[in-house]
Amino acid sequence: MEVKKIEEEINRLKTQLSFLEKSINEIQEKCEHHFKGNQYHEKCMKCNKVNVLYY
Ligand SMILES: [Zn+2]
């Protein structure tokens, strides 16, 4: 595989990745969270959002 093709593929995947991350953020913003976890962190059962509680 030539470098140019690989770079094109990387850029394509980066674009897709940022789109997917944006989609997750949008879902998590709209979610009525249902958290489960322990004293260190909790995770929403619906959207997988994680809150760290212990620093
Ligand atoms: Zn949630």
mmCIF file of the protein (N, C-alpha, C, O) and its ligand, coordinates in Angstrom:
data_MODEL
# 
_entry.id   MODEL 
# 
loop_
_entity.id 
_entity.type 
_entity.pdbx_number_of_molecules 
1 polymer     1 
2 non-polymer 1 
# 
_entity_poly.entity_id                      1 
_entity_poly.type                           'polypeptide(L)' 
_entity_poly.nstd_linkage                   no 
_entity_poly.nstd_monomer                   no 
_entity_poly.pdbx_seq_one_letter_code       MEVKKIEEEINRLKTQLSFLEKSINEIQEKCEHHFKGNQYHEKCMKCNKVNVLYY 
_entity_poly.pdbx_seq_one_letter_code_can   MEVKKIEEEINRLKTQLSFLEKSINEIQEKCEHHFKGNQYHEKCMKCNKVNVLYY 
_entity_poly.pdbx_strand_id                 A 
# 
loop_
_entity_poly_seq.entity_id 
_entity_poly_seq.num 
_entity_poly_seq.mon_id 
_entity_poly_seq.hetero 
1 1  MET n 
1 2  GLU n 
1 3  VAL n 
1 4  LYS n 
1 5  LYS n 
1 6  ILE n 
1 7  GLU n 
1 8  GLU n 
1 9  GLU n 
1 10 ILE n 
1 11 ASN n 
1 12 ARG n 
1 13 LEU n 
1 14 LYS n 
1 15 THR n 
1 16 GLN n 
1 17 LEU n 
1 18 SER n 
1 19 PHE n 
1 20 LEU n 
1 21 GLU n 
1 22 LYS n 
1 23 SER n 
1 24 ILE n 
1 25 ASN n 
1 26 GLU n 
1 27 ILE n 
1 28 GLN n 
1 29 GLU n 
1 30 LYS n 
1 31 CYS n 
1 32 GLU n 
1 33 HIS n 
1 34 HIS n 
1 35 PHE n 
1 36 LYS n 
1 37 GLY n 
1 38 ASN n 
1 39 GLN n 
1 40 TYR n 
1 41 HIS n 
1 42 GLU n 
1 43 LYS n 
1 44 CYS n 
1 45 MET n 
1 46 LYS n 
1 47 CYS n 
1 48 ASN n 
1 49 LYS n 
1 50 VAL n 
1 51 ASN n 
1 52 VAL n 
1 53 LEU n 
1 54 TYR n 
1 55 TYR n 
# 
loop_
_struct_asym.id 
_struct_asym.entity_id 
A 1 
B 2 
# 
loop_
_chem_comp.id 
_chem_comp.type 
_chem_comp.mon_nstd_flag 
ARG 'L-peptide linking' y 
ASN 'L-peptide linking' y 
CYS 'L-peptide linking' y 
GLN 'L-peptide linking' y 
GLU 'L-peptide linking' y 
GLY 'peptide linking'   y 
HIS 'L-peptide linking' y 
ILE 'L-peptide linking' y 
LEU 'L-peptide linking' y 
LYS 'L-peptide linking' y 
MET 'L-peptide linking' y 
PHE 'L-peptide linking' y 
SER 'L-peptide linking' y 
THR 'L-peptide linking' y 
TYR 'L-peptide linking' y 
VAL 'L-peptide linking' y 
ZN  non-polymer         . 
# 
_pdbx_entity_nonpoly.entity_id   2 
_pdbx_entity_nonpoly.name        ? 
_pdbx_entity_nonpoly.comp_id     ZN 
# 
_pdbx_nonpoly_scheme.asym_id         B 
_pdbx_nonpoly_scheme.entity_id       2 
_pdbx_nonpoly_scheme.mon_id          ZN 
_pdbx_nonpoly_scheme.ndb_seq_num     1 
_pdbx_nonpoly_scheme.pdb_seq_num     101 
_pdbx_nonpoly_scheme.auth_seq_num    101 
_pdbx_nonpoly_scheme.pdb_mon_id      ZN 
_pdbx_nonpoly_scheme.auth_mon_id     ZN 
_pdbx_nonpoly_scheme.pdb_strand_id   A 
_pdbx_nonpoly_scheme.pdb_ins_code    . 
# 
loop_
_atom_site.group_PDB 
_atom_site.id 
_atom_site.type_symbol 
_atom_site.label_atom_id 
_atom_site.label_alt_id 
_atom_site.label_comp_id 
_atom_site.label_asym_id 
_atom_site.label_entity_id 
_atom_site.label_seq_id 
_atom_site.pdbx_PDB_ins_code 
_atom_site.Cartn_x 
_atom_site.Cartn_y 
_atom_site.Cartn_z 
_atom_site.occupancy 
_atom_site.B_iso_or_equiv 
_atom_site.pdbx_formal_charge 
_atom_site.auth_seq_id 
_atom_site.auth_comp_id 
_atom_site.auth_asym_id 
_atom_site.auth_atom_id 
_atom_site.pdbx_PDB_model_num 
ATOM   1   N  N  . MET A 1 1  ? 0.844   -1.201 0.000  1.00 0.00 ? 1   MET A N  1 
ATOM   2   C  CA . MET A 1 1  ? 0.000   0.000  0.000  1.00 0.00 ? 1   MET A CA 1 
ATOM   3   C  C  . MET A 1 1  ? 0.881   1.253  0.000  1.00 0.00 ? 1   MET A C  1 
ATOM   4   O  O  . MET A 1 1  ? 1.793   1.385  0.816  1.00 0.00 ? 1   MET A O  1 
ATOM   5   N  N  . GLU A 1 2  ? 0.600   2.148  -0.906 1.00 0.00 ? 2   GLU A N  1 
ATOM   6   C  CA . GLU A 1 2  ? 1.440   3.335  -0.927 1.00 0.00 ? 2   GLU A CA 1 
ATOM   7   C  C  . GLU A 1 2  ? 1.005   4.357  0.127  1.00 0.00 ? 2   GLU A C  1 
ATOM   8   O  O  . GLU A 1 2  ? -0.148  4.402  0.554  1.00 0.00 ? 2   GLU A O  1 
ATOM   9   N  N  . VAL A 1 3  ? 1.986   5.176  0.525  1.00 0.00 ? 3   VAL A N  1 
ATOM   10  C  CA . VAL A 1 3  ? 1.777   6.108  1.633  1.00 0.00 ? 3   VAL A CA 1 
ATOM   11  C  C  . VAL A 1 3  ? 0.576   7.032  1.389  1.00 0.00 ? 3   VAL A C  1 
ATOM   12  O  O  . VAL A 1 3  ? -0.220  7.282  2.294  1.00 0.00 ? 3   VAL A O  1 
ATOM   13  N  N  . LYS A 1 4  ? 0.461   7.523  0.175  1.00 0.00 ? 4   LYS A N  1 
ATOM   14  C  CA . LYS A 1 4  ? -0.622  8.447  -0.130 1.00 0.00 ? 4   LYS A CA 1 
ATOM   15  C  C  . LYS A 1 4  ? -1.993  7.814  0.145  1.00 0.00 ? 4   LYS A C  1 
ATOM   16  O  O  . LYS A 1 4  ? -2.890  8.447  0.702  1.00 0.00 ? 4   LYS A O  1 
ATOM   17  N  N  . LYS A 1 5  ? -2.121  6.558  -0.261 1.00 0.00 ? 5   LYS A N  1 
ATOM   18  C  CA . LYS A 1 5  ? -3.395  5.850  -0.034 1.00 0.00 ? 5   LYS A CA 1 
ATOM   19  C  C  . LYS A 1 5  ? -3.668  5.693  1.456  1.00 0.00 ? 5   LYS A C  1 
ATOM   20  O  O  . LYS A 1 5  ? -4.796  5.860  1.918  1.00 0.00 ? 5   LYS A O  1 
ATOM   21  N  N  . ILE A 1 6  ? -2.609  5.367  2.201  1.00 0.00 ? 6   ILE A N  1 
ATOM   22  C  CA . ILE A 1 6  ? -2.763  5.181  3.637  1.00 0.00 ? 6   ILE A CA 1 
ATOM   23  C  C  . ILE A 1 6  ? -3.177  6.502  4.288  1.00 0.00 ? 6   ILE A C  1 
ATOM   24  O  O  . ILE A 1 6  ? -4.056  6.529  5.148  1.00 0.00 ? 6   ILE A O  1 
ATOM   25  N  N  . GLU A 1 7  ? -2.539  7.589  3.872  1.00 0.00 ? 7   GLU A N  1 
ATOM   26  C  CA . GLU A 1 7  ? -2.883  8.899  4.436  1.00 0.00 ? 7   GLU A CA 1 
ATOM   27  C  C  . GLU A 1 7  ? -4.326  9.287  4.128  1.00 0.00 ? 7   GLU A C  1 
ATOM   28  O  O  . GLU A 1 7  ? -5.027  9.856  4.965  1.00 0.00 ? 7   GLU A O  1 
ATOM   29  N  N  . GLU A 1 8  ? -4.745  8.973  2.931  1.00 0.00 ? 8   GLU A N  1 
ATOM   30  C  CA . GLU A 1 8  ? -6.141  9.246  2.566  1.00 0.00 ? 8   GLU A CA 1 
ATOM   31  C  C  . GLU A 1 8  ? -7.093  8.452  3.444  1.00 0.00 ? 8   GLU A C  1 
ATOM   32  O  O  . GLU A 1 8  ? -8.124  8.955  3.890  1.00 0.00 ? 8   GLU A O  1 
ATOM   33  N  N  . GLU A 1 9  ? -6.725  7.201  3.680  1.00 0.00 ? 9   GLU A N  1 
ATOM   34  C  CA . GLU A 1 9  ? -7.546  6.339  4.525  1.00 0.00 ? 9   GLU A CA 1 
ATOM   35  C  C  . GLU A 1 9  ? -7.585  6.865  5.968  1.00 0.00 ? 9   GLU A C  1 
ATOM   36  O  O  . GLU A 1 9  ? -8.636  6.863  6.608  1.00 0.00 ? 9   GLU A O  1 
ATOM   37  N  N  . ILE A 1 10 ? -6.422  7.318  6.473  1.00 0.00 ? 10  ILE A N  1 
ATOM   38  C  CA . ILE A 1 10 ? -6.364  7.888  7.823  1.00 0.00 ? 10  ILE A CA 1 
ATOM   39  C  C  . ILE A 1 10 ? -7.280  9.101  7.918  1.00 0.00 ? 10  ILE A C  1 
ATOM   40  O  O  . ILE A 1 10 ? -8.046  9.234  8.872  1.00 0.00 ? 10  ILE A O  1 
ATOM   41  N  N  . ASN A 1 11 ? -7.199  9.979  6.934  1.00 0.00 ? 11  ASN A N  1 
ATOM   42  C  CA . ASN A 1 11 ? -8.045  11.181 6.955  1.00 0.00 ? 11  ASN A CA 1 
ATOM   43  C  C  . ASN A 1 11 ? -9.530  10.834 6.895  1.00 0.00 ? 11  ASN A C  1 
ATOM   44  O  O  . ASN A 1 11 ? -10.360 11.458 7.556  1.00 0.00 ? 11  ASN A O  1 
ATOM   45  N  N  . ARG A 1 12 ? -9.839  9.827  6.088  1.00 0.00 ? 12  ARG A N  1 
ATOM   46  C  CA . ARG A 1 12 ? -11.228 9.391  5.977  1.00 0.00 ? 12  ARG A CA 1 
ATOM   47  C  C  . ARG A 1 12 ? -11.723 8.884  7.332  1.00 0.00 ? 12  ARG A C  1 
ATOM   48  O  O  . ARG A 1 12 ? -12.831 9.205  7.761  1.00 0.00 ? 12  ARG A O  1 
ATOM   49  N  N  . LEU A 1 13 ? -10.881 8.087  7.998  1.00 0.00 ? 13  LEU A N  1 
ATOM   50  C  CA . LEU A 1 13 ? -11.272 7.521  9.288  1.00 0.00 ? 13  LEU A CA 1 
ATOM   51  C  C  . LEU A 1 13 ? -11.364 8.592  10.366 1.00 0.00 ? 13  LEU A C  1 
ATOM   52  O  O  . LEU A 1 13 ? -12.235 8.528  11.233 1.00 0.00 ? 13  LEU A O  1 
ATOM   53  N  N  . LYS A 1 14 ? -10.457 9.589  10.315 1.00 0.00 ? 14  LYS A N  1 
ATOM   54  C  CA . LYS A 1 14 ? -10.517 10.687 11.282 1.00 0.00 ? 14  LYS A CA 1 
ATOM   55  C  C  . LYS A 1 14 ? -11.825 11.447 11.173 1.00 0.00 ? 14  LYS A C  1 
ATOM   56  O  O  . LYS A 1 14 ? -12.443 11.801 12.177 1.00 0.00 ? 14  LYS A O  1 
ATOM   57  N  N  . THR A 1 15 ? -12.240 11.692 9.927  1.00 0.00 ? 15  THR A N  1 
ATOM   58  C  CA . THR A 1 15 ? -13.501 12.382 9.698  1.00 0.00 ? 15  THR A CA 1 
ATOM   59  C  C  . THR A 1 15 ? -14.660 11.570 10.257 1.00 0.00 ? 15  THR A C  1 
ATOM   60  O  O  . THR A 1 15 ? -15.562 12.102 10.904 1.00 0.00 ? 15  THR A O  1 
ATOM   61  N  N  . GLN A 1 16 ? -14.612 10.271 9.990  1.00 0.00 ? 16  GLN A N  1 
ATOM   62  C  CA . GLN A 1 16 ? -15.668 9.390  10.478 1.00 0.00 ? 16  GLN A CA 1 
ATOM   63  C  C  . GLN A 1 16 ? -15.670 9.342  12.010 1.00 0.00 ? 16  GLN A C  1 
ATOM   64  O  O  . GLN A 1 16 ? -16.723 9.341  12.648 1.00 0.00 ? 16  GLN A O  1 
ATOM   65  N  N  . LEU A 1 17 ? -14.457 9.301  12.581 1.00 0.00 ? 17  LEU A N  1 
ATOM   66  C  CA . LEU A 1 17 ? -14.319 9.237  14.031 1.00 0.00 ? 17  LEU A CA 1 
ATOM   67  C  C  . LEU A 1 17 ? -14.908 10.476 14.695 1.00 0.00 ? 17  LEU A C  1 
ATOM   68  O  O  . LEU A 1 17 ? -15.641 10.367 15.678 1.00 0.00 ? 17  LEU A O  1 
ATOM   69  N  N  . SER A 1 18 ? -14.593 11.650 14.162 1.00 0.00 ? 18  SER A N  1 
ATOM   70  C  CA . SER A 1 18 ? -15.106 12.867 14.787 1.00 0.00 ? 18  SER A CA 1 
ATOM   71  C  C  . SER A 1 18 ? -16.621 12.945 14.630 1.00 0.00 ? 18  SER A C  1 
ATOM   72  O  O  . SER A 1 18 ? -17.312 13.473 15.501 1.00 0.00 ? 18  SER A O  1 
ATOM   73  N  N  . PHE A 1 19 ? -17.139 12.416 13.510 1.00 0.00 ? 19  PHE A N  1 
ATOM   74  C  CA . PHE A 1 19 ? -18.585 12.359 13.345 1.00 0.00 ? 19  PHE A CA 1 
ATOM   75  C  C  . PHE A 1 19 ? -19.212 11.448 14.403 1.00 0.00 ? 19  PHE A C  1 
ATOM   76  O  O  . PHE A 1 19 ? -20.233 11.789 15.001 1.00 0.00 ? 19  PHE A O  1 
ATOM   77  N  N  . LEU A 1 20 ? -18.590 10.285 14.628 1.00 0.00 ? 20  LEU A N  1 
ATOM   78  C  CA . LEU A 1 20 ? -19.128 9.332  15.598 1.00 0.00 ? 20  LEU A CA 1 
ATOM   79  C  C  . LEU A 1 20 ? -19.054 9.880  17.019 1.00 0.00 ? 20  LEU A C  1 
ATOM   80  O  O  . LEU A 1 20 ? -19.976 9.693  17.813 1.00 0.00 ? 20  LEU A O  1 
ATOM   81  N  N  . GLU A 1 21 ? -17.936 10.567 17.337 1.00 0.00 ? 21  GLU A N  1 
ATOM   82  C  CA . GLU A 1 21 ? -17.807 11.151 18.669 1.00 0.00 ? 21  GLU A CA 1 
ATOM   83  C  C  . GLU A 1 21 ? -18.848 12.235 18.894 1.00 0.00 ? 21  GLU A C  1 
ATOM   84  O  O  . GLU A 1 21 ? -19.389 12.372 19.991 1.00 0.00 ? 21  GLU A O  1 
ATOM   85  N  N  . LYS A 1 22 ? -19.126 13.005 17.844 1.00 0.00 ? 22  LYS A N  1 
ATOM   86  C  CA . LYS A 1 22 ? -20.149 14.041 17.936 1.00 0.00 ? 22  LYS A CA 1 
ATOM   87  C  C  . LYS A 1 22 ? -21.518 13.411 18.171 1.00 0.00 ? 22  LYS A C  1 
ATOM   88  O  O  . LYS A 1 22 ? -22.323 13.923 18.948 1.00 0.00 ? 22  LYS A O  1 
ATOM   89  N  N  . SER A 1 23 ? -21.772 12.292 17.487 1.00 0.00 ? 23  SER A N  1 
ATOM   90  C  CA . SER A 1 23 ? -23.040 11.587 17.663 1.00 0.00 ? 23  SER A CA 1 
ATOM   91  C  C  . SER A 1 23 ? -23.206 11.123 19.105 1.00 0.00 ? 23  SER A C  1 
ATOM   92  O  O  . SER A 1 23 ? -24.288 11.250 19.679 1.00 0.00 ? 23  SER A O  1 
ATOM   93  N  N  . ILE A 1 24 ? -22.138 10.583 19.692 1.00 0.00 ? 24  ILE A N  1 
ATOM   94  C  CA . ILE A 1 24 ? -22.198 10.132 21.084 1.00 0.00 ? 24  ILE A CA 1 
ATOM   95  C  C  . ILE A 1 24 ? -22.487 11.316 22.002 1.00 0.00 ? 24  ILE A C  1 
ATOM   96  O  O  . ILE A 1 24 ? -23.337 11.227 22.887 1.00 0.00 ? 24  ILE A O  1 
ATOM   97  N  N  . ASN A 1 25 ? -21.772 12.431 21.788 1.00 0.00 ? 25  ASN A N  1 
ATOM   98  C  CA . ASN A 1 25 ? -22.000 13.616 22.622 1.00 0.00 ? 25  ASN A CA 1 
ATOM   99  C  C  . ASN A 1 25 ? -23.449 14.072 22.563 1.00 0.00 ? 25  ASN A C  1 
ATOM   100 O  O  . ASN A 1 25 ? -24.036 14.428 23.584 1.00 0.00 ? 25  ASN A O  1 
ATOM   101 N  N  . GLU A 1 26 ? -24.024 14.060 21.361 1.00 0.00 ? 26  GLU A N  1 
ATOM   102 C  CA . GLU A 1 26 ? -25.403 14.498 21.205 1.00 0.00 ? 26  GLU A CA 1 
ATOM   103 C  C  . GLU A 1 26 ? -26.356 13.566 21.950 1.00 0.00 ? 26  GLU A C  1 
ATOM   104 O  O  . GLU A 1 26 ? -27.287 14.024 22.614 1.00 0.00 ? 26  GLU A O  1 
ATOM   105 N  N  . ILE A 1 27 ? -26.124 12.267 21.841 1.00 0.00 ? 27  ILE A N  1 
ATOM   106 C  CA . ILE A 1 27 ? -26.970 11.290 22.539 1.00 0.00 ? 27  ILE A CA 1 
ATOM   107 C  C  . ILE A 1 27 ? -26.844 11.474 24.046 1.00 0.00 ? 27  ILE A C  1 
ATOM   108 O  O  . ILE A 1 27 ? -27.840 11.448 24.770 1.00 0.00 ? 27  ILE A O  1 
ATOM   109 N  N  . GLN A 1 28 ? -25.592 11.662 24.517 1.00 0.00 ? 28  GLN A N  1 
ATOM   110 C  CA . GLN A 1 28 ? -25.371 11.774 25.961 1.00 0.00 ? 28  GLN A CA 1 
ATOM   111 C  C  . GLN A 1 28 ? -25.944 13.072 26.516 1.00 0.00 ? 28  GLN A C  1 
ATOM   112 O  O  . GLN A 1 28 ? -26.354 13.120 27.676 1.00 0.00 ? 28  GLN A O  1 
ATOM   113 N  N  . GLU A 1 29 ? -25.977 14.125 25.700 1.00 0.00 ? 29  GLU A N  1 
ATOM   114 C  CA . GLU A 1 29 ? -26.564 15.378 26.161 1.00 0.00 ? 29  GLU A CA 1 
ATOM   115 C  C  . GLU A 1 29 ? -28.065 15.260 26.330 1.00 0.00 ? 29  GLU A C  1 
ATOM   116 O  O  . GLU A 1 29 ? -28.645 15.874 27.225 1.00 0.00 ? 29  GLU A O  1 
ATOM   117 N  N  . LYS A 1 30 ? -28.702 14.462 25.461 1.00 0.00 ? 30  LYS A N  1 
ATOM   118 C  CA . LYS A 1 30 ? -30.161 14.322 25.509 1.00 0.00 ? 30  LYS A CA 1 
ATOM   119 C  C  . LYS A 1 30 ? -30.613 13.242 26.485 1.00 0.00 ? 30  LYS A C  1 
ATOM   120 O  O  . LYS A 1 30 ? -31.786 13.188 26.852 1.00 0.00 ? 30  LYS A O  1 
ATOM   121 N  N  . CYS A 1 31 ? -29.686 12.380 26.907 1.00 0.00 ? 31  CYS A N  1 
ATOM   122 C  CA . CYS A 1 31 ? -30.033 11.220 27.723 1.00 0.00 ? 31  CYS A CA 1 
ATOM   123 C  C  . CYS A 1 31 ? -30.549 11.625 29.101 1.00 0.00 ? 31  CYS A C  1 
ATOM   124 O  O  . CYS A 1 31 ? -30.025 12.545 29.728 1.00 0.00 ? 31  CYS A O  1 
ATOM   125 N  N  . GLU A 1 32 ? -31.573 10.933 29.557 1.00 0.00 ? 32  GLU A N  1 
ATOM   126 C  CA . GLU A 1 32 ? -31.976 11.058 30.960 1.00 0.00 ? 32  GLU A CA 1 
ATOM   127 C  C  . GLU A 1 32 ? -31.220 9.958  31.691 1.00 0.00 ? 32  GLU A C  1 
ATOM   128 O  O  . GLU A 1 32 ? -31.689 8.826  31.806 1.00 0.00 ? 32  GLU A O  1 
ATOM   129 N  N  . HIS A 1 33 ? -30.031 10.320 32.185 1.00 0.00 ? 33  HIS A N  1 
ATOM   130 C  CA . HIS A 1 33 ? -29.075 9.327  32.666 1.00 0.00 ? 33  HIS A CA 1 
ATOM   131 C  C  . HIS A 1 33 ? -29.628 8.448  33.789 1.00 0.00 ? 33  HIS A C  1 
ATOM   132 O  O  . HIS A 1 33 ? -30.404 8.876  34.644 1.00 0.00 ? 33  HIS A O  1 
ATOM   133 N  N  . HIS A 1 34 ? -29.188 7.218  33.732 1.00 0.00 ? 34  HIS A N  1 
ATOM   134 C  CA . HIS A 1 34 ? -29.485 6.277  34.811 1.00 0.00 ? 34  HIS A CA 1 
ATOM   135 C  C  . HIS A 1 34 ? -28.154 5.672  35.239 1.00 0.00 ? 34  HIS A C  1 
ATOM   136 O  O  . HIS A 1 34 ? -27.699 4.680  34.671 1.00 0.00 ? 34  HIS A O  1 
ATOM   137 N  N  . PHE A 1 35 ? -27.527 6.291  36.263 1.00 0.00 ? 35  PHE A N  1 
ATOM   138 C  CA . PHE A 1 35 ? -26.167 5.918  36.629 1.00 0.00 ? 35  PHE A CA 1 
ATOM   139 C  C  . PHE A 1 35 ? -26.127 4.728  37.571 1.00 0.00 ? 35  PHE A C  1 
ATOM   140 O  O  . PHE A 1 35 ? -26.959 4.569  38.464 1.00 0.00 ? 35  PHE A O  1 
ATOM   141 N  N  . LYS A 1 36 ? -25.113 3.894  37.328 1.00 0.00 ? 36  LYS A N  1 
ATOM   142 C  CA . LYS A 1 36 ? -24.794 2.812  38.242 1.00 0.00 ? 36  LYS A CA 1 
ATOM   143 C  C  . LYS A 1 36 ? -23.285 2.783  38.420 1.00 0.00 ? 36  LYS A C  1 
ATOM   144 O  O  . LYS A 1 36 ? -22.542 3.055  37.477 1.00 0.00 ? 36  LYS A O  1 
ATOM   145 N  N  . GLY A 1 37 ? -22.828 2.456  39.622 1.00 0.00 ? 37  GLY A N  1 
ATOM   146 C  CA . GLY A 1 37 ? -21.388 2.405  39.798 1.00 0.00 ? 37  GLY A CA 1 
ATOM   147 C  C  . GLY A 1 37 ? -20.993 2.266  41.245 1.00 0.00 ? 37  GLY A C  1 
ATOM   148 O  O  . GLY A 1 37 ? -21.754 1.746  42.061 1.00 0.00 ? 37  GLY A O  1 
ATOM   149 N  N  . ASN A 1 38 ? -19.795 2.733  41.565 1.00 0.00 ? 38  ASN A N  1 
ATOM   150 C  CA . ASN A 1 38 ? -19.312 2.674  42.934 1.00 0.00 ? 38  ASN A CA 1 
ATOM   151 C  C  . ASN A 1 38 ? -18.862 4.066  43.361 1.00 0.00 ? 38  ASN A C  1 
ATOM   152 O  O  . ASN A 1 38 ? -19.215 5.061  42.728 1.00 0.00 ? 38  ASN A O  1 
ATOM   153 N  N  . GLN A 1 39 ? -18.071 4.134  44.454 1.00 0.00 ? 39  GLN A N  1 
ATOM   154 C  CA . GLN A 1 39 ? -17.698 5.456  44.945 1.00 0.00 ? 39  GLN A CA 1 
ATOM   155 C  C  . GLN A 1 39 ? -16.669 6.155  44.065 1.00 0.00 ? 39  GLN A C  1 
ATOM   156 O  O  . GLN A 1 39 ? -16.419 7.348  44.232 1.00 0.00 ? 39  GLN A O  1 
ATOM   157 N  N  . TYR A 1 40 ? -16.079 5.429  43.143 1.00 0.00 ? 40  TYR A N  1 
ATOM   158 C  CA . TYR A 1 40 ? -15.024 6.006  42.304 1.00 0.00 ? 40  TYR A CA 1 
ATOM   159 C  C  . TYR A 1 40 ? -15.537 6.535  40.968 1.00 0.00 ? 40  TYR A C  1 
ATOM   160 O  O  . TYR A 1 40 ? -15.110 7.585  40.487 1.00 0.00 ? 40  TYR A O  1 
ATOM   161 N  N  . HIS A 1 41 ? -16.453 5.788  40.390 1.00 0.00 ? 41  HIS A N  1 
ATOM   162 C  CA . HIS A 1 41 ? -17.023 6.291  39.147 1.00 0.00 ? 41  HIS A CA 1 
ATOM   163 C  C  . HIS A 1 41 ? -18.411 5.687  38.947 1.00 0.00 ? 41  HIS A C  1 
ATOM   164 O  O  . HIS A 1 41 ? -18.754 4.661  39.534 1.00 0.00 ? 41  HIS A O  1 
ATOM   165 N  N  . GLU A 1 42 ? -19.184 6.339  38.117 1.00 0.00 ? 42  GLU A N  1 
ATOM   166 C  CA . GLU A 1 42 ? -20.505 5.826  37.802 1.00 0.00 ? 42  GLU A CA 1 
ATOM   167 C  C  . GLU A 1 42 ? -20.697 5.894  36.296 1.00 0.00 ? 42  GLU A C  1 
ATOM   168 O  O  . GLU A 1 42 ? -20.125 6.743  35.613 1.00 0.00 ? 42  GLU A O  1 
ATOM   169 N  N  . LYS A 1 43 ? -21.523 4.971  35.795 1.00 0.00 ? 43  LYS A N  1 
ATOM   170 C  CA . LYS A 1 43 ? -21.717 4.887  34.361 1.00 0.00 ? 43  LYS A CA 1 
ATOM   171 C  C  . LYS A 1 43 ? -23.207 4.796  34.057 1.00 0.00 ? 43  LYS A C  1 
ATOM   172 O  O  . LYS A 1 43 ? -23.950 4.050  34.695 1.00 0.00 ? 43  LYS A O  1 
ATOM   173 N  N  . CYS A 1 44 ? -23.619 5.570  33.071 1.00 0.00 ? 44  CYS A N  1 
ATOM   174 C  CA . CYS A 1 44 ? -25.027 5.558  32.683 1.00 0.00 ? 44  CYS A CA 1 
ATOM   175 C  C  . CYS A 1 44 ? -25.333 4.263  31.936 1.00 0.00 ? 44  CYS A C  1 
ATOM   176 O  O  . CYS A 1 44 ? -24.629 3.897  30.995 1.00 0.00 ? 44  CYS A O  1 
ATOM   177 N  N  . MET A 1 45 ? -26.389 3.573  32.365 1.00 0.00 ? 45  MET A N  1 
ATOM   178 C  CA . MET A 1 45 ? -26.765 2.309  31.749 1.00 0.00 ? 45  MET A CA 1 
ATOM   179 C  C  . MET A 1 45 ? -27.337 2.519  30.345 1.00 0.00 ? 45  MET A C  1 
ATOM   180 O  O  . MET A 1 45 ? -27.366 1.591  29.537 1.00 0.00 ? 45  MET A O  1 
ATOM   181 N  N  . LYS A 1 46 ? -27.787 3.733  30.061 1.00 0.00 ? 46  LYS A N  1 
ATOM   182 C  CA . LYS A 1 46 ? -28.425 3.975  28.765 1.00 0.00 ? 46  LYS A CA 1 
ATOM   183 C  C  . LYS A 1 46 ? -27.428 4.437  27.711 1.00 0.00 ? 46  LYS A C  1 
ATOM   184 O  O  . LYS A 1 46 ? -27.444 3.951  26.580 1.00 0.00 ? 46  LYS A O  1 
ATOM   185 N  N  . CYS A 1 47 ? -26.550 5.385  28.085 1.00 0.00 ? 47  CYS A N  1 
ATOM   186 C  CA . CYS A 1 47 ? -25.689 5.982  27.053 1.00 0.00 ? 47  CYS A CA 1 
ATOM   187 C  C  . CYS A 1 47 ? -24.201 5.768  27.311 1.00 0.00 ? 47  CYS A C  1 
ATOM   188 O  O  . CYS A 1 47 ? -23.365 6.274  26.563 1.00 0.00 ? 47  CYS A O  1 
ATOM   189 N  N  . ASN A 1 48 ? -23.862 5.021  28.367 1.00 0.00 ? 48  ASN A N  1 
ATOM   190 C  CA . ASN A 1 48 ? -22.463 4.704  28.693 1.00 0.00 ? 48  ASN A CA 1 
ATOM   191 C  C  . ASN A 1 48 ? -21.627 5.904  29.131 1.00 0.00 ? 48  ASN A C  1 
ATOM   192 O  O  . ASN A 1 48 ? -20.400 5.814  29.187 1.00 0.00 ? 48  ASN A O  1 
ATOM   193 N  N  . LYS A 1 49 ? -22.278 7.026  29.441 1.00 0.00 ? 49  LYS A N  1 
ATOM   194 C  CA . LYS A 1 49 ? -21.529 8.179  29.935 1.00 0.00 ? 49  LYS A CA 1 
ATOM   195 C  C  . LYS A 1 49 ? -20.926 7.831  31.297 1.00 0.00 ? 49  LYS A C  1 
ATOM   196 O  O  . LYS A 1 49 ? -21.599 7.246  32.146 1.00 0.00 ? 49  LYS A O  1 
ATOM   197 N  N  . VAL A 1 50 ? -19.655 8.194  31.503 1.00 0.00 ? 50  VAL A N  1 
ATOM   198 C  CA . VAL A 1 50 ? -18.963 7.879  32.735 1.00 0.00 ? 50  VAL A CA 1 
ATOM   199 C  C  . VAL A 1 50 ? -18.665 9.171  33.511 1.00 0.00 ? 50  VAL A C  1 
ATOM   200 O  O  . VAL A 1 50 ? -18.129 10.131 32.958 1.00 0.00 ? 50  VAL A O  1 
ATOM   201 N  N  . ASN A 1 51 ? -19.016 9.171  34.779 1.00 0.00 ? 51  ASN A N  1 
ATOM   202 C  CA . ASN A 1 51 ? -18.621 10.257 35.667 1.00 0.00 ? 51  ASN A CA 1 
ATOM   203 C  C  . ASN A 1 51 ? -17.608 9.740  36.661 1.00 0.00 ? 51  ASN A C  1 
ATOM   204 O  O  . ASN A 1 51 ? -17.839 8.725  37.318 1.00 0.00 ? 51  ASN A O  1 
ATOM   205 N  N  . VAL A 1 52 ? -16.477 10.438 36.778 1.00 0.00 ? 52  VAL A N  1 
ATOM   206 C  CA . VAL A 1 52 ? -15.492 10.085 37.795 1.00 0.00 ? 52  VAL A CA 1 
ATOM   207 C  C  . VAL A 1 52 ? -15.830 10.870 39.058 1.00 0.00 ? 52  VAL A C  1 
ATOM   208 O  O  . VAL A 1 52 ? -15.950 12.094 39.029 1.00 0.00 ? 52  VAL A O  1 
ATOM   209 N  N  . LEU A 1 53 ? -15.982 10.150 40.163 1.00 0.00 ? 53  LEU A N  1 
ATOM   210 C  CA . LEU A 1 53 ? -16.451 10.785 41.391 1.00 0.00 ? 53  LEU A CA 1 
ATOM   211 C  C  . LEU A 1 53 ? -15.315 11.006 42.387 1.00 0.00 ? 53  LEU A C  1 
ATOM   212 O  O  . LEU A 1 53 ? -15.393 11.879 43.251 1.00 0.00 ? 53  LEU A O  1 
ATOM   213 N  N  . TYR A 1 54 ? -14.276 10.212 42.257 1.00 0.00 ? 54  TYR A N  1 
ATOM   214 C  CA . TYR A 1 54 ? -13.200 10.252 43.233 1.00 0.00 ? 54  TYR A CA 1 
ATOM   215 C  C  . TYR A 1 54 ? -11.911 10.665 42.539 1.00 0.00 ? 54  TYR A C  1 
ATOM   216 O  O  . TYR A 1 54 ? -11.470 10.023 41.586 1.00 0.00 ? 54  TYR A O  1 
ATOM   217 N  N  . TYR A 1 55 ? -11.308 11.757 43.034 1.00 0.00 ? 55  TYR A N  1 
ATOM   218 C  CA . TYR A 1 55 ? -10.071 12.240 42.399 1.00 0.00 ? 55  TYR A CA 1 
ATOM   219 C  C  . TYR A 1 55 ? -8.870  12.006 43.292 1.00 0.00 ? 55  TYR A C  1 
ATOM   220 O  O  . TYR A 1 55 ? -7.748  12.349 42.920 1.00 0.00 ? 55  TYR A O  1 
HETATM 221 ZN ZN . ZN  B 2 .  ? -27.154 8.580  29.970 1.00 0.00 2 101 ZN  A ZN 1 
# 
